[in-house]
Amino acid sequence: MMYRAVPAFTNYGMNLEINLPISESEDSDSQDLNYRRIINKSILSLAPDCMDRSCKRDLVRLFSSGASYDLREYIEKNSSYTNETFSLFILFSDDADLFYKFGIDEDLTEEERRLDDREVRWLQQFQKTGKVESRISKNMFLNGDSREPEIAGVLGAVIGSLYTILITLLISFPIGVFTAIYLENFAAKSRITDFIEVNINNLAAVPSIIFGLLGLALFINFFGMPRSAPLVGGCVLSLMTLPTIIISTRASLQAVPPSIREAALAMGASEMQVVFHHLLPASLPGILTGTIIGLARAFGESAPLLLIGMVAFIVDIPGSITDPATALPVQVYIWADSPERAFVAKTSAATLVLILLLVIINLAAVIMRKRYELKW
């Protein structure tokens, strides 16, 4: 997987000479410029003998469709652009990028290849000019999703996952901890509490897709919450995480030596003071560990999120918990289902990012447990 992911972290591009003529730039605002036309004019200057429409179309499609956005960003950052000629690094399209990374299969005929012989000759000529470079792909880490592989990134999915996990934590942690405290220390033993305990244990083994169906029926259809929003995703995943937090919290409370409770009661502490001043702080390492492990499981879930609409094609970076968003596991699923060959590397790279984040989360659980663990 790591080998397949490496190409996703670099992009080939070319330093293109951009000329802003007076007619385009004089006495006009940068928003009025036709960036696509300026880029296409610079691209077509690379092959002056390319005269017919199909030839021009084939030449232009070798470069990324996001080049016009790069030009606009450059001009907005450099206000003195009037009648200026400058060099701008423009990314190649995914087909041209793969040509520079892997070459071409000579056993395939021209009809079986994505690039015809003329396009291959152009790319070879570009490389001979010395202007073709391979750079670290900033788009992979700073962009949201896109239909164009060279532009697509994981930032939108990562932000969506963080929003979702934040909502999950804010809902499941207090409810789970207080539920465990009540069942362990205050609830009288009866058939009702036995029934609740059995069902909590059963909920921990329920397939995650069932929680997605519940979230679709409850939060979206009944409460009318926005589809594809991290708010709904967090609510759904909190239902899935609650049993894990409750079980781990009860186990941590049971692991506290009875002598601590007895000593506190002997000093005149009330039952409430015993729990919140003595038992809860002593069991906190186990509670935090169980919570983080539950959140790590929720972070890697995709099935519940698919059912609540977070599989939608979302380009923009979410700015709040109610904005449409996707999650990193769902982004992996979307890219794995994409037909473009360049998305194969993107899928592996996104999977590595997901694994890295899960390792960080689990490492945080280990560090917290070691730091706050008490020896009895």
C-alpha angles and dihedrals in degrees: 000000000000090000091051092047097054096083090057092065095061134052131197118226143156135236102242124195107235119198119193105197121211091251089060100041112025116104093350137113120244089245090063095059120107097230095179092054092048092050093046091050091054092047093049090052087068090070110032091176091062102102111147124078098247091051092051091047092052092048094049093048090062087074128066118270087225092068091097090058090051090052092049091050091050093050093047090053093046109050095183097073100126113133091346132150115203141157118252127185108235123188122234121236118264093262093052091043091054090049091059092044101045106011121222132300104243091195090069121085121236091257091055095052129083089226123052124217094265092054091048090053090051092052091048090050091050090053092052091057090065092231095107112099139174114224137176109274107247089175090066091064104026104041137071125229122310140175087235110076095210090058100039119106142172101236094098091050093046092050090046091051092049092050090048094049091046091056090045091053095046092052105035102039101060094036093046095046096046091045090053092047091051095048093045102042113015111026115095115234109258142133090272094056090044089052091050093049093050092050093048089055090047092050090058088064098044113116112257094236089067089062088052091055090048091050092049092052098039110033102029106028099032105029095029097228117170115276118240092018124136087230091067092040091053092049091051094047091046089061088053094046097046097080092051093051093045094049094046092046093051091048090051092049091049090051092061109101113254089231090074092057092044093049092050092049090047089055090056100260117154121239090257092051091048091055101042100032100040118008098042096049090046092051095042096103092057092044093052092046093052091046094051092047089051091049091048090055091048091048091060097045121112107159097074091045093052090060095052094052103261088128089077121121102261118180101172124079108247113248098189142012092267097052118102109266144156131220130237097251089049090048089056089052093049094049092045088057094049117107098217113105093222090064089068090072091040090055092052091046093051089049090054090050089051092049091047092053091048090051090051091050093049091044088055089054092053093047093049092049093049093046099049100027115126123210115223 
